[in-house]
Amino acid sequence: MGLKSASKLAGQTLKNAMEKAKVGMSLDELDRIVNDFIIADEAYPSAIDFMHFPKSVCLSVNDVVSHGVPNSYVL
């Protein structure tokens, strides 16, 4: 996958996640949505196991600026 197609998939993944994120959904659920979207495009979520990161995407809520690990927190 070249840089152009990887960037396109990243943008599409972000758009999909933003459309699917709903009040009452957990961060784990949103992580699964992101993971499934990336896998469906025959790609691999590069965040998984990067520096032992356990999930597909970094999610932080409100004013948190660190790389949040998705968990059972409900939006």
N, CA, C and O atoms as a GROMACS GRO file, in nm:
protein
  300
    1MET      N    1   0.086  -0.118   0.000
    1MET     CA    2   0.000   0.000   0.000
    1MET      C    3   0.090   0.123   0.000
    1MET      O    4   0.177   0.136   0.085
    2GLY      N    5   0.068   0.211  -0.093
    2GLY     CA    6   0.147   0.333  -0.100
    2GLY      C    7   0.096   0.439  -0.006
    2GLY      O    8  -0.010   0.425   0.055
    3LEU      N    9   0.173   0.546   0.004
    3LEU     CA   10   0.138   0.655   0.096
    3LEU      C   11   0.004   0.718   0.060
    3LEU      O   12  -0.075   0.752   0.149
    4LYS      N   13  -0.023   0.734  -0.067
    4LYS     CA   14  -0.148   0.797  -0.110
    4LYS      C   15  -0.268   0.711  -0.070
    4LYS      O   16  -0.367   0.764  -0.018
    5SER      N   17  -0.262   0.582  -0.094
    5SER     CA   18  -0.375   0.495  -0.060
    5SER      C   19  -0.388   0.478   0.091
    5SER      O   20  -0.499   0.466   0.143
    6ALA      N   21  -0.275   0.476   0.163
    6ALA     CA   22  -0.280   0.467   0.310
    6ALA      C   23  -0.344   0.593   0.369
    6ALA      O   24  -0.423   0.585   0.462
    7SER      N   25  -0.310   0.709   0.314
    7SER     CA   26  -0.369   0.834   0.361
    7SER      C   27  -0.519   0.839   0.332
    7SER      O   28  -0.597   0.887   0.415
    8LYS      N   29  -0.558   0.789   0.216
    8LYS     CA   30  -0.700   0.786   0.181
    8LYS      C   31  -0.776   0.696   0.278
    8LYS      O   32  -0.884   0.733   0.325
    9LEU      N   33  -0.720   0.579   0.308
    9LEU     CA   34  -0.785   0.488   0.402
    9LEU      C   35  -0.792   0.550   0.542
    9LEU      O   36  -0.893   0.534   0.611
   10ALA      N   37  -0.688   0.620   0.583
   10ALA     CA   38  -0.690   0.686   0.715
   10ALA      C   39  -0.803   0.788   0.722
   10ALA      O   40  -0.875   0.794   0.822
   11GLY      N   41  -0.820   0.867   0.618
   11GLY     CA   42  -0.928   0.965   0.615
   11GLY      C   43  -1.064   0.900   0.615
   11GLY      O   44  -1.155   0.946   0.684
   12GLN      N   45  -1.080   0.794   0.538
   12GLN     CA   46  -1.208   0.722   0.533
   12GLN      C   47  -1.238   0.657   0.667
   12GLN      O   48  -1.353   0.651   0.710
   13THR      N   49  -1.134   0.607   0.733
   13THR     CA   50  -1.152   0.544   0.864
   13THR      C   51  -1.197   0.646   0.967
   13THR      O   52  -1.288   0.619   1.046
   14LEU      N   53  -1.135   0.763   0.966
   14LEU     CA   54  -1.175   0.869   1.058
   14LEU      C   55  -1.319   0.911   1.033
   14LEU      O   56  -1.397   0.925   1.127
   15LYS      N   57  -1.355   0.930   0.908
   15LYS     CA   58  -1.492   0.969   0.873
   15LYS      C   59  -1.592   0.863   0.920
   15LYS      O   60  -1.695   0.897   0.978
   16ASN      N   61  -1.561   0.737   0.896
   16ASN     CA   62  -1.648   0.628   0.938
   16ASN      C   63  -1.663   0.625   1.090
   16ASN      O   64  -1.774   0.609   1.142
   17ALA      N   65  -1.552   0.641   1.162
   17ALA     CA   66  -1.557   0.639   1.308
   17ALA      C   67  -1.642   0.754   1.362
   17ALA      O   68  -1.719   0.736   1.456
   18MET      N   69  -1.626   0.871   1.302
   18MET     CA   70  -1.703   0.987   1.347
   18MET      C   71  -1.853   0.968   1.319
   18MET      O   72  -1.936   1.009   1.400
   19GLU      N   73  -1.887   0.906   1.208
   19GLU     CA   74  -2.027   0.881   1.175
   19GLU      C   75  -2.089   0.776   1.267
   19GLU      O   76  -2.207   0.785   1.299
   20LYS      N   77  -2.010   0.677   1.309
   20LYS     CA   78  -2.061   0.568   1.390
   20LYS      C   79  -2.060   0.597   1.539
   20LYS      O   80  -2.134   0.534   1.614
   21ALA      N   81  -1.979   0.692   1.585
   21ALA     CA   82  -1.970   0.724   1.728
   21ALA      C   83  -2.103   0.782   1.775
   21ALA      O   84  -2.155   0.877   1.717
   22LYS      N   85  -2.156   0.725   1.881
   22LYS     CA   86  -2.285   0.767   1.934
   22LYS      C   87  -2.279   0.774   2.087
   22LYS      O   88  -2.200   0.703   2.150
   23VAL      N   89  -2.361   0.858   2.143
   23VAL     CA   90  -2.376   0.863   2.289
   23VAL      C   91  -2.422   0.725   2.336
   23VAL      O   92  -2.510   0.664   2.275
   24GLY      N   93  -2.360   0.676   2.443
   24GLY     CA   94  -2.395   0.544   2.497
   24GLY      C   95  -2.306   0.432   2.447
   24GLY      O   96  -2.315   0.320   2.495
   25MET      N   97  -2.219   0.462   2.350
   25MET     CA   98  -2.126   0.363   2.295
   25MET      C   99  -1.997   0.365   2.376
   25MET      O  100  -1.951   0.472   2.418
   26SER      N  101  -1.938   0.249   2.398
   26SER     CA  102  -1.810   0.244   2.470
   26SER      C  103  -1.695   0.267   2.373
   26SER      O  104  -1.710   0.250   2.252
   27LEU      N  105  -1.583   0.306   2.427
   27LEU     CA  106  -1.463   0.324   2.344
   27LEU      C  107  -1.419   0.190   2.285
   27LEU      O  108  -1.365   0.187   2.174
   28ASP      N  109  -1.441   0.080   2.356
   28ASP     CA  110  -1.410  -0.053   2.302
   28ASP      C  111  -1.494  -0.082   2.178
   28ASP      O  112  -1.443  -0.139   2.081
   29GLU      N  113  -1.621  -0.044   2.181
   29GLU     CA  114  -1.708  -0.065   2.065
   29GLU      C  115  -1.657   0.016   1.945
   29GLU      O  116  -1.654  -0.034   1.833
   30LEU      N  117  -1.618   0.138   1.970
   30LEU     CA  118  -1.566   0.223   1.862
   30LEU      C  119  -1.435   0.166   1.807
   30LEU      O  120  -1.410   0.173   1.687
   31ASP      N  121  -1.352   0.111   1.894
   31ASP     CA  122  -1.229   0.046   1.850
   31ASP      C  123  -1.259  -0.072   1.758
   31ASP      O  124  -1.191  -0.091   1.658
   32ARG      N  125  -1.360  -0.150   1.792
   32ARG     CA  126  -1.398  -0.264   1.707
   32ARG      C  127  -1.446  -0.216   1.570
   32ARG      O  128  -1.416  -0.278   1.468
   33ILE      N  129  -1.522  -0.106   1.567
   33ILE     CA  130  -1.570  -0.049   1.441
   33ILE      C  131  -1.452  -0.008   1.354
   33ILE      O  132  -1.449  -0.038   1.234
   34VAL      N  133  -1.355   0.060   1.414
   34VAL     CA  134  -1.236   0.104   1.341
   34VAL      C  135  -1.158  -0.018   1.291
   34VAL      O  136  -1.117  -0.023   1.175
   35ASN      N  137  -1.138  -0.115   1.378
   35ASN     CA  138  -1.064  -0.236   1.340
   35ASN      C  139  -1.131  -0.306   1.222
   35ASN      O  140  -1.065  -0.339   1.123
   36ASP      N  141  -1.261  -0.327   1.231
   36ASP     CA  142  -1.334  -0.397   1.125
   36ASP      C  143  -1.330  -0.319   0.994
   36ASP      O  144  -1.320  -0.380   0.887
   37PHE      N  145  -1.338  -0.187   1.000
   37PHE     CA  146  -1.334  -0.104   0.880
   37PHE      C  147  -1.199  -0.118   0.809
   37PHE      O  148  -1.192  -0.130   0.687
   38ILE      N  149  -1.093  -0.115   0.887
   38ILE     CA  150  -0.958  -0.127   0.829
   38ILE      C  151  -0.937  -0.265   0.770
   38ILE      O  152  -0.887  -0.279   0.658
   39ILE      N  153  -0.975  -0.369   0.844
   39ILE     CA  154  -0.959  -0.507   0.798
   39ILE      C  155  -1.040  -0.532   0.670
   39ILE      O  156  -0.995  -0.603   0.581
   40ALA      N  157  -1.160  -0.473   0.662
   40ALA     CA  158  -1.244  -0.489   0.544
   40ALA      C  159  -1.178  -0.435   0.418
   40ALA      O  160  -1.210  -0.477   0.307
   41ASP      N  161  -1.085  -0.342   0.435
   41ASP     CA  162  -1.011  -0.286   0.322
   41ASP      C  163  -0.881  -0.362   0.297
   41ASP      O  164  -0.793  -0.316   0.224
   42GLU      N  165  -0.872  -0.480   0.358
   42GLU     CA  166  -0.753  -0.566   0.345
   42GLU      C  167  -0.626  -0.497   0.392
   42GLU      O  168  -0.518  -0.518   0.335
   43ALA      N  169  -0.639  -0.415   0.495
   43ALA     CA  170  -0.525  -0.349   0.557
   43ALA      C  171  -0.514  -0.400   0.700
   43ALA      O  172  -0.593  -0.483   0.744
   44TYR      N  173  -0.414  -0.348   0.773
   44TYR     CA  174  -0.392  -0.390   0.912
   44TYR      C  175  -0.380  -0.266   1.000
   44TYR      O  176  -0.306  -0.173   0.966
   45PRO      N  177  -0.453  -0.263   1.112
   45PRO     CA  178  -0.445  -0.149   1.203
   45PRO      C  179  -0.305  -0.140   1.265
   45PRO      O  180  -0.271  -0.219   1.354
   46SER      N  181  -0.225  -0.048   1.219
   46SER     CA  182  -0.084  -0.043   1.259
   46SER      C  183  -0.063  -0.008   1.405
   46SER      O  184   0.047  -0.029   1.457
   47ALA      N  185  -0.164   0.044   1.474
   47ALA     CA  186  -0.148   0.075   1.616
   47ALA      C  187  -0.136  -0.052   1.700
   47ALA      O  188  -0.073  -0.050   1.806
   48ILE      N  189  -0.196  -0.160   1.655
   48ILE     CA  190  -0.192  -0.285   1.733
   48ILE      C  191  -0.048  -0.330   1.751
   48ILE      O  192   0.026  -0.350   1.655
   49ASP      N  193  -0.011  -0.345   1.876
   49ASP     CA  194   0.120  -0.393   1.921
   49ASP      C  195   0.235  -0.296   1.892
   49ASP      O  196   0.351  -0.333   1.907
   50PHE      N  197   0.206  -0.174   1.852
   50PHE     CA  198   0.312  -0.074   1.841
   50PHE      C  199   0.348  -0.030   1.982
   50PHE      O  200   0.265   0.026   2.053
   51MET      N  201   0.468  -0.056   2.023
   51MET     CA  202   0.513  -0.027   2.160
   51MET      C  203   0.417  -0.092   2.261
   51MET      O  204   0.388  -0.034   2.366
   52HIS      N  205   0.369  -0.212   2.227
   52HIS     CA  206   0.279  -0.293   2.310
   52HIS      C  207   0.139  -0.232   2.325
   52HIS      O  208   0.068  -0.264   2.419
   53PHE      N  209   0.099  -0.144   2.232
   53PHE     CA  210  -0.035  -0.086   2.235
   53PHE      C  211  -0.136  -0.196   2.200
   53PHE      O  212  -0.119  -0.262   2.097
   54PRO      N  213  -0.240  -0.217   2.282
   54PRO     CA  214  -0.327  -0.333   2.264
   54PRO      C  215  -0.446  -0.315   2.170
   54PRO      O  216  -0.519  -0.411   2.145
   55LYS      N  217  -0.469  -0.196   2.117
   55LYS     CA  218  -0.592  -0.172   2.041
   55LYS      C  219  -0.562  -0.122   1.900
   55LYS      O  220  -0.446  -0.102   1.863
   56SER      N  221  -0.668  -0.101   1.820
   56SER     CA  222  -0.655  -0.058   1.681
   56SER      C  223  -0.638   0.091   1.664
   56SER      O  224  -0.584   0.136   1.563
   57VAL      N  225  -0.683   0.168   1.762
   57VAL     CA  226  -0.686   0.313   1.749
   57VAL      C  227  -0.664   0.378   1.886
   57VAL      O  228  -0.702   0.321   1.988
   58CYS      N  229  -0.604   0.494   1.886
   58CYS     CA  230  -0.591   0.573   2.009
   58CYS      C  231  -0.716   0.660   2.022
   58CYS      O  232  -0.752   0.732   1.928
   59LEU      N  233  -0.782   0.654   2.136
   59LEU     CA  234  -0.902   0.734   2.158
   59LEU      C  235  -0.889   0.811   2.288
   59LEU      O  236  -0.864   0.752   2.393
   60SER      N  237  -0.904   0.940   2.281
   60SER     CA  238  -0.903   1.026   2.399
   60SER      C  239  -1.030   1.108   2.400
   60SER      O  240  -1.076   1.153   2.295
   61VAL      N  241  -1.088   1.127   2.517
   61VAL     CA  242  -1.215   1.196   2.531
   61VAL      C  243  -1.192   1.338   2.584
   61VAL      O  244  -1.112   1.360   2.674
   62ASN      N  245  -1.266   1.431   2.525
   62ASN     CA  246  -1.265   1.572   2.566
   62ASN      C  247  -1.126   1.633   2.557
   62ASN      O  248  -1.067   1.635   2.449
   63ASP      N  249  -1.073   1.683   2.668
   63ASP     CA  250  -0.947   1.757   2.663
   63ASP      C  251  -0.824   1.672   2.692
   63ASP      O  252  -0.717   1.726   2.717
   64VAL      N  253  -0.838   1.540   2.690
   64VAL     CA  254  -0.724   1.450   2.711
   64VAL      C  255  -0.637   1.454   2.587
   64VAL      O  256  -0.687   1.438   2.475
   65VAL      N  257  -0.509   1.475   2.605
   65VAL     CA  258  -0.421   1.490   2.489
   65VAL      C  259  -0.323   1.375   2.471
   65VAL      O  260  -0.241   1.378   2.380
   66SER      N  261  -0.331   1.274   2.555
   66SER     CA  262  -0.240   1.160   2.542
   66SER      C  263  -0.303   1.053   2.454
   66SER      O  264  -0.420   1.064   2.415
   67HIS      N  265  -0.227   0.952   2.423
   67HIS     CA  266  -0.276   0.842   2.339
   67HIS      C  267  -0.360   0.748   2.425
   67HIS      O  268  -0.307   0.655   2.486
   68GLY      N  269  -0.489   0.772   2.430
   68GLY     CA  270  -0.578   0.694   2.514
   68GLY      C  271  -0.602   0.555   2.460
   68GLY      O  272  -0.617   0.536   2.339
   69VAL      N  273  -0.604   0.458   2.549
   69VAL     CA  274  -0.633   0.320   2.513
   69VAL      C  275  -0.783   0.299   2.528
   69VAL      O  276  -0.838   0.320   2.637
   70PRO      N  277  -0.851   0.256   2.421
   70PRO     CA  278  -0.995   0.231   2.431
   70PRO      C  279  -1.026   0.134   2.544
   70PRO      O  280  -0.953   0.038   2.568
   71ASN      N  281  -1.136   0.160   2.614
   71ASN     CA  282  -1.176   0.077   2.726
   71ASN      C  283  -1.328   0.080   2.736
   71ASN      O  284  -1.396   0.112   2.639
   72SER      N  285  -1.380   0.048   2.852
   72SER     CA  286  -1.526   0.040   2.869
   72SER      C  287  -1.590   0.177   2.893
   72SER      O  288  -1.711   0.185   2.914
   73TYR      N  289  -1.513   0.285   2.889
   73TYR     CA  290  -1.569   0.420   2.906
   73TYR      C  291  -1.680   0.443   2.805
   73TYR      O  292  -1.663   0.415   2.686
   74VAL      N  293  -1.793   0.492   2.852
   74VAL     CA  294  -1.910   0.513   2.766
   74VAL      C  295  -1.922   0.661   2.729
   74VAL      O  296  -1.915   0.749   2.815
   75LEU      N  297  -1.938   0.685   2.601
   75LEU     CA  298  -1.955   0.822   2.552
   75LEU      C  299  -2.089   0.879   2.594
   75LEU      O  300  -2.121   0.994   2.562
   0.00000   0.00000   0.00000
